Amino acid sequence: MDFRVIRNTQVVTDSDLANALQLLPKSFISFFKRNISIFPQNTYFKLTEEEKRDLVKNYCLTHAERLRYAKRLPYVFTPNGALICIFLLKKCKKANELRAQILALNNQEALINLLSK
C-alpha cells in the first residue's frame, strides 16, 4: 500500500487499498459504500478533480493510467480508515492476515510501515 500526502494528511487510495487486500477495486468500493456510515468523517474523503489530476501526474504510471480513465473520483483513506476496512472485511484472507499482524503492534508508525509493504 502506498501512502501519499494529500490535504496534509497521509492517505491511501481506494484502489491501492483494494489491491493490497487482494480485492477487485469495484468490490471494495461496493463494500465501502455499504458500510460508509461506520466510518468517521475524518478517516476518508473523496478527491476533487484537481487532486485526481495531481495524483495522476505525480505517481506511478500503472496507477496513474487506471486513475486517468476512471469515471469516478477516488476515495482516499487515512491509516485509521484503512484499519477500519481491514477490521470490517471478515471474509478477506489478506485482511485476516493483516488483522493478526496489526493486533501484535502497538504504535502508528509501525502500523504505517506494515501497511506500506
Biotite code that builds the C-alpha atoms (Angstrom):
import biotite.structure as struc

atoms = struc.array([
    struc.Atom([0.000, 0.000, 0.000], chain_id="A", res_id=1, res_name="MET", atom_name="CA", element="C"),
    struc.Atom([1.361, 3.383, -0.925], chain_id="A", res_id=2, res_name="ASP", atom_name="CA", element="C"),
    struc.Atom([0.526, 6.173, 1.488], chain_id="A", res_id=3, res_name="PHE", atom_name="CA", element="C"),
    struc.Atom([0.700, 9.645, -0.017], chain_id="A", res_id=4, res_name="ARG", atom_name="CA", element="C"),
    struc.Atom([0.178, 13.106, 1.433], chain_id="A", res_id=5, res_name="VAL", atom_name="CA", element="C"),
    struc.Atom([-2.974, 14.834, 0.194], chain_id="A", res_id=6, res_name="ILE", atom_name="CA", element="C"),
    struc.Atom([-4.541, 17.784, 2.059], chain_id="A", res_id=7, res_name="ARG", atom_name="CA", element="C"),
    struc.Atom([-1.656, 17.498, 4.554], chain_id="A", res_id=8, res_name="ASN", atom_name="CA", element="C"),
    struc.Atom([-2.873, 14.022, 5.522], chain_id="A", res_id=9, res_name="THR", atom_name="CA", element="C"),
    struc.Atom([-1.310, 10.632, 4.902], chain_id="A", res_id=10, res_name="GLN", atom_name="CA", element="C"),
    struc.Atom([-3.748, 8.658, 2.763], chain_id="A", res_id=11, res_name="VAL", atom_name="CA", element="C"),
    struc.Atom([-4.009, 5.579, 0.565], chain_id="A", res_id=12, res_name="VAL", atom_name="CA", element="C"),
    struc.Atom([-6.282, 5.440, -2.485], chain_id="A", res_id=13, res_name="THR", atom_name="CA", element="C"),
    struc.Atom([-9.216, 3.063, -2.630], chain_id="A", res_id=14, res_name="ASP", atom_name="CA", element="C"),
    struc.Atom([-7.656, 1.106, -5.493], chain_id="A", res_id=15, res_name="SER", atom_name="CA", element="C"),
    struc.Atom([-4.292, 0.763, -3.698], chain_id="A", res_id=16, res_name="ASP", atom_name="CA", element="C"),
    struc.Atom([-6.080, -0.452, -0.573], chain_id="A", res_id=17, res_name="LEU", atom_name="CA", element="C"),
    struc.Atom([-8.175, -2.879, -2.622], chain_id="A", res_id=18, res_name="ALA", atom_name="CA", element="C"),
    struc.Atom([-5.058, -4.240, -4.347], chain_id="A", res_id=19, res_name="ASN", atom_name="CA", element="C"),
    struc.Atom([-3.239, -4.633, -1.029], chain_id="A", res_id=20, res_name="ALA", atom_name="CA", element="C"),
    struc.Atom([-6.202, -6.610, 0.296], chain_id="A", res_id=21, res_name="LEU", atom_name="CA", element="C"),
    struc.Atom([-6.309, -8.657, -2.926], chain_id="A", res_id=22, res_name="GLN", atom_name="CA", element="C"),
    struc.Atom([-9.814, -7.446, -3.784], chain_id="A", res_id=23, res_name="LEU", atom_name="CA", element="C"),
    struc.Atom([-11.218, -6.053, -7.009], chain_id="A", res_id=24, res_name="LEU", atom_name="CA", element="C"),
    struc.Atom([-11.477, -2.266, -6.686], chain_id="A", res_id=25, res_name="PRO", atom_name="CA", element="C"),
    struc.Atom([-15.137, -2.383, -7.731], chain_id="A", res_id=26, res_name="LYS", atom_name="CA", element="C"),
    struc.Atom([-15.923, -4.903, -4.967], chain_id="A", res_id=27, res_name="SER", atom_name="CA", element="C"),
    struc.Atom([-14.010, -2.842, -2.424], chain_id="A", res_id=28, res_name="PHE", atom_name="CA", element="C"),
    struc.Atom([-15.902, 0.347, -3.323], chain_id="A", res_id=29, res_name="ILE", atom_name="CA", element="C"),
    struc.Atom([-19.216, -1.530, -3.040], chain_id="A", res_id=30, res_name="SER", atom_name="CA", element="C"),
    struc.Atom([-18.160, -2.781, 0.410], chain_id="A", res_id=31, res_name="PHE", atom_name="CA", element="C"),
    struc.Atom([-17.169, 0.761, 1.445], chain_id="A", res_id=32, res_name="PHE", atom_name="CA", element="C"),
    struc.Atom([-20.413, 2.348, 0.232], chain_id="A", res_id=33, res_name="LYS", atom_name="CA", element="C"),
    struc.Atom([-22.486, -0.295, 2.043], chain_id="A", res_id=34, res_name="ARG", atom_name="CA", element="C"),
    struc.Atom([-20.594, 0.453, 5.268], chain_id="A", res_id=35, res_name="ASN", atom_name="CA", element="C"),
    struc.Atom([-19.903, 4.178, 4.893], chain_id="A", res_id=36, res_name="ILE", atom_name="CA", element="C"),
    struc.Atom([-21.946, 5.036, 7.992], chain_id="A", res_id=37, res_name="SER", atom_name="CA", element="C"),
    struc.Atom([-19.415, 3.151, 10.144], chain_id="A", res_id=38, res_name="ILE", atom_name="CA", element="C"),
    struc.Atom([-16.502, 5.344, 9.030], chain_id="A", res_id=39, res_name="PHE", atom_name="CA", element="C"),
    struc.Atom([-15.919, 8.619, 10.900], chain_id="A", res_id=40, res_name="PRO", atom_name="CA", element="C"),
    struc.Atom([-15.677, 11.603, 8.515], chain_id="A", res_id=41, res_name="GLN", atom_name="CA", element="C"),
    struc.Atom([-12.001, 12.146, 9.335], chain_id="A", res_id=42, res_name="ASN", atom_name="CA", element="C"),
    struc.Atom([-10.974, 8.657, 8.132], chain_id="A", res_id=43, res_name="THR", atom_name="CA", element="C"),
    struc.Atom([-11.713, 9.133, 4.422], chain_id="A", res_id=44, res_name="TYR", atom_name="CA", element="C"),
    struc.Atom([-12.557, 11.710, 1.782], chain_id="A", res_id=45, res_name="PHE", atom_name="CA", element="C"),
    struc.Atom([-13.264, 11.859, -1.928], chain_id="A", res_id=46, res_name="LYS", atom_name="CA", element="C"),
    struc.Atom([-10.654, 13.537, -4.102], chain_id="A", res_id=47, res_name="LEU", atom_name="CA", element="C"),
    struc.Atom([-11.539, 16.593, -6.117], chain_id="A", res_id=48, res_name="THR", atom_name="CA", element="C"),
    struc.Atom([-10.978, 16.609, -9.871], chain_id="A", res_id=49, res_name="GLU", atom_name="CA", element="C"),
    struc.Atom([-7.844, 18.729, -9.349], chain_id="A", res_id=50, res_name="GLU", atom_name="CA", element="C"),
    struc.Atom([-6.459, 16.359, -6.694], chain_id="A", res_id=51, res_name="GLU", atom_name="CA", element="C"),
    struc.Atom([-7.118, 13.436, -9.022], chain_id="A", res_id=52, res_name="LYS", atom_name="CA", element="C"),
    struc.Atom([-5.178, 15.173, -11.821], chain_id="A", res_id=53, res_name="ARG", atom_name="CA", element="C"),
    struc.Atom([-2.273, 15.853, -9.428], chain_id="A", res_id=54, res_name="ASP", atom_name="CA", element="C"),
    struc.Atom([-2.276, 12.219, -8.323], chain_id="A", res_id=55, res_name="LEU", atom_name="CA", element="C"),
    struc.Atom([-2.216, 11.035, -11.944], chain_id="A", res_id=56, res_name="VAL", atom_name="CA", element="C"),
    struc.Atom([0.629, 13.429, -12.754], chain_id="A", res_id=57, res_name="LYS", atom_name="CA", element="C"),
    struc.Atom([2.804, 12.698, -9.713], chain_id="A", res_id=58, res_name="ASN", atom_name="CA", element="C"),
    struc.Atom([2.567, 8.972, -9.052], chain_id="A", res_id=59, res_name="TYR", atom_name="CA", element="C"),
    struc.Atom([3.408, 5.642, -10.644], chain_id="A", res_id=60, res_name="CYS", atom_name="CA", element="C"),
    struc.Atom([2.444, 5.009, -14.242], chain_id="A", res_id=61, res_name="LEU", atom_name="CA", element="C"),
    struc.Atom([0.195, 1.963, -13.823], chain_id="A", res_id=62, res_name="THR", atom_name="CA", element="C"),
    struc.Atom([-1.798, 3.588, -11.041], chain_id="A", res_id=63, res_name="HIS", atom_name="CA", element="C"),
    struc.Atom([-1.961, 6.838, -12.986], chain_id="A", res_id=64, res_name="ALA", atom_name="CA", element="C"),
    struc.Atom([-3.283, 5.048, -16.074], chain_id="A", res_id=65, res_name="GLU", atom_name="CA", element="C"),
    struc.Atom([-6.079, 3.440, -14.047], chain_id="A", res_id=66, res_name="ARG", atom_name="CA", element="C"),
    struc.Atom([-6.982, 6.769, -12.473], chain_id="A", res_id=67, res_name="LEU", atom_name="CA", element="C"),
    struc.Atom([-6.727, 8.817, -15.638], chain_id="A", res_id=68, res_name="ARG", atom_name="CA", element="C"),
    struc.Atom([-9.613, 6.974, -17.285], chain_id="A", res_id=69, res_name="TYR", atom_name="CA", element="C"),
    struc.Atom([-11.692, 6.315, -14.170], chain_id="A", res_id=70, res_name="ALA", atom_name="CA", element="C"),
    struc.Atom([-15.203, 7.736, -14.406], chain_id="A", res_id=71, res_name="LYS", atom_name="CA", element="C"),
    struc.Atom([-15.494, 8.385, -10.689], chain_id="A", res_id=72, res_name="ARG", atom_name="CA", element="C"),
    struc.Atom([-13.393, 10.408, -8.295], chain_id="A", res_id=73, res_name="LEU", atom_name="CA", element="C"),
    struc.Atom([-11.469, 8.078, -5.973], chain_id="A", res_id=74, res_name="PRO", atom_name="CA", element="C"),
    struc.Atom([-11.856, 7.867, -2.229], chain_id="A", res_id=75, res_name="TYR", atom_name="CA", element="C"),
    struc.Atom([-8.745, 8.016, -0.084], chain_id="A", res_id=76, res_name="VAL", atom_name="CA", element="C"),
    struc.Atom([-8.337, 6.625, 3.408], chain_id="A", res_id=77, res_name="PHE", atom_name="CA", element="C"),
    struc.Atom([-6.220, 7.714, 6.352], chain_id="A", res_id=78, res_name="THR", atom_name="CA", element="C"),
    struc.Atom([-4.311, 4.988, 8.205], chain_id="A", res_id=79, res_name="PRO", atom_name="CA", element="C"),
    struc.Atom([-7.263, 4.759, 10.626], chain_id="A", res_id=80, res_name="ASN", atom_name="CA", element="C"),
    struc.Atom([-9.683, 4.423, 7.705], chain_id="A", res_id=81, res_name="GLY", atom_name="CA", element="C"),
    struc.Atom([-7.547, 1.633, 6.262], chain_id="A", res_id=82, res_name="ALA", atom_name="CA", element="C"),
    struc.Atom([-7.630, -0.060, 9.684], chain_id="A", res_id=83, res_name="LEU", atom_name="CA", element="C"),
    struc.Atom([-11.420, 0.121, 9.801], chain_id="A", res_id=84, res_name="ILE", atom_name="CA", element="C"),
    struc.Atom([-11.561, -1.526, 6.374], chain_id="A", res_id=85, res_name="CYS", atom_name="CA", element="C"),
    struc.Atom([-9.206, -4.288, 7.465], chain_id="A", res_id=86, res_name="ILE", atom_name="CA", element="C"),
    struc.Atom([-11.240, -4.989, 10.589], chain_id="A", res_id=87, res_name="PHE", atom_name="CA", element="C"),
    struc.Atom([-14.593, -4.930, 8.765], chain_id="A", res_id=88, res_name="LEU", atom_name="CA", element="C"),
    struc.Atom([-13.583, -7.276, 5.936], chain_id="A", res_id=89, res_name="LEU", atom_name="CA", element="C"),
    struc.Atom([-14.231, -10.587, 7.668], chain_id="A", res_id=90, res_name="LYS", atom_name="CA", element="C"),
    struc.Atom([-14.133, -12.883, 4.607], chain_id="A", res_id=91, res_name="LYS", atom_name="CA", element="C"),
    struc.Atom([-10.976, -11.425, 3.073], chain_id="A", res_id=92, res_name="CYS", atom_name="CA", element="C"),
    struc.Atom([-7.963, -13.700, 3.648], chain_id="A", res_id=93, res_name="LYS", atom_name="CA", element="C"),
    struc.Atom([-5.421, -10.896, 3.282], chain_id="A", res_id=94, res_name="LYS", atom_name="CA", element="C"),
    struc.Atom([-7.371, -8.697, 5.721], chain_id="A", res_id=95, res_name="ALA", atom_name="CA", element="C"),
    struc.Atom([-7.399, -11.575, 8.211], chain_id="A", res_id=96, res_name="ASN", atom_name="CA", element="C"),
    struc.Atom([-3.608, -11.884, 7.931], chain_id="A", res_id=97, res_name="GLU", atom_name="CA", element="C"),
    struc.Atom([-3.103, -8.130, 8.342], chain_id="A", res_id=98, res_name="LEU", atom_name="CA", element="C"),
    struc.Atom([-5.515, -8.020, 11.271], chain_id="A", res_id=99, res_name="ARG", atom_name="CA", element="C"),
    struc.Atom([-3.442, -10.609, 13.139], chain_id="A", res_id=100, res_name="ALA", atom_name="CA", element="C"),
    struc.Atom([-0.245, -8.647, 12.478], chain_id="A", res_id=101, res_name="GLN", atom_name="CA", element="C"),
    struc.Atom([-1.872, -5.341, 13.468], chain_id="A", res_id=102, res_name="ILE", atom_name="CA", element="C"),
    struc.Atom([-3.061, -6.714, 16.783], chain_id="A", res_id=103, res_name="LEU", atom_name="CA", element="C"),
    struc.Atom([0.555, -7.539, 17.589], chain_id="A", res_id=104, res_name="ALA", atom_name="CA", element="C"),
    struc.Atom([1.663, -3.901, 17.002], chain_id="A", res_id=105, res_name="LEU", atom_name="CA", element="C"),
    struc.Atom([1.455, -1.035, 19.458], chain_id="A", res_id=106, res_name="ASN", atom_name="CA", element="C"),
    struc.Atom([2.260, 2.174, 17.566], chain_id="A", res_id=107, res_name="ASN", atom_name="CA", element="C"),
    struc.Atom([1.068, 4.034, 14.470], chain_id="A", res_id=108, res_name="GLN", atom_name="CA", element="C"),
    struc.Atom([4.492, 4.300, 12.795], chain_id="A", res_id=109, res_name="GLU", atom_name="CA", element="C"),
    struc.Atom([4.911, 0.527, 12.869], chain_id="A", res_id=110, res_name="ALA", atom_name="CA", element="C"),
    struc.Atom([1.367, 0.223, 11.547], chain_id="A", res_id=111, res_name="LEU", atom_name="CA", element="C"),
    struc.Atom([2.079, 2.524, 8.595], chain_id="A", res_id=112, res_name="ILE", atom_name="CA", element="C"),
    struc.Atom([5.260, 0.580, 7.847], chain_id="A", res_id=113, res_name="ASN", atom_name="CA", element="C"),
    struc.Atom([3.299, -2.692, 7.894], chain_id="A", res_id=114, res_name="LEU", atom_name="CA", element="C"),
    struc.Atom([0.564, -1.311, 5.646], chain_id="A", res_id=115, res_name="LEU", atom_name="CA", element="C"),
    struc.Atom([3.143, 0.118, 3.225], chain_id="A", res_id=116, res_name="SER", atom_name="CA", element="C"),
    struc.Atom([4.543, -3.348, 2.431], chain_id="A", res_id=117, res_name="LYS", atom_name="CA", element="C"),
])
